[in-house]
Structure formats: structure tokens, C-alpha cells
Amino acid sequence: MADDKANPGRPDRDRINMEEEYEVQYWSEKFGVSQEELTAAVKKVGPMANDVKRELKTHSPYWVNEKDARGPNNQT
């Protein structure tokens, strides 16, 4: 589904649009991973945010929890 800025309903918020740089940046920061890790996860499980989150939690040594994700690019 394309990113429809005129209709930002629930389906749009549940998908990661890898064609939009601002979305890639947002989701990378939200999940605490690099853009490359996000890209790999989306390629593996598809664009649904919950599926990507589950994949990243399974395979990321930096994941703490969804409120406090830490990755190589945003460690404190």
C-alpha cells in the first residue's frame, strides 16, 4: 500500500514504507536499529510494523523493550 498522506488512517500507520526516507528514519529510530537492519527485516517479513518489530526483537542483541530500544546508532 502506498503512503497516502491525505488519508493517514490505521492501515497506513501499521506499514513501513521503505520508499519514503522519513519513514525509514522514523522506524529505524523507533526500533533502535540501523537503516540496513530495518531494510533486512522488512525484506524478510514484509512491511507490517508488528511483524518487523517481532523480527528485530528476535534477532537484535540491543533490543531492551519497545519503550527503550537501544541500537548501535543510539546507545546512551
C-alpha positions, 0 to 999 in steps of 0.5 A: 500500500502506498503512503497516502498522506491525505488519508493517514488512517490505521492501515497506513500507520501499521506499514513501513514504507521503505520508499519514503526516507522519513519513514525509514528514519522514523522506524529505524529510530523507533526500533533502535536499529540501523537503516540496513537492519530495518531494510533486512527485516522488512525484506524478510517479513514484509512491511507490517510494523508488528511483524518487523518489530517481532523480527528485530526483537528476535534477532537484535542483541540491543533490543531492551523493550519497545519503550527503550530500544537501544541500537548501535546508532543510539546507545546512551 
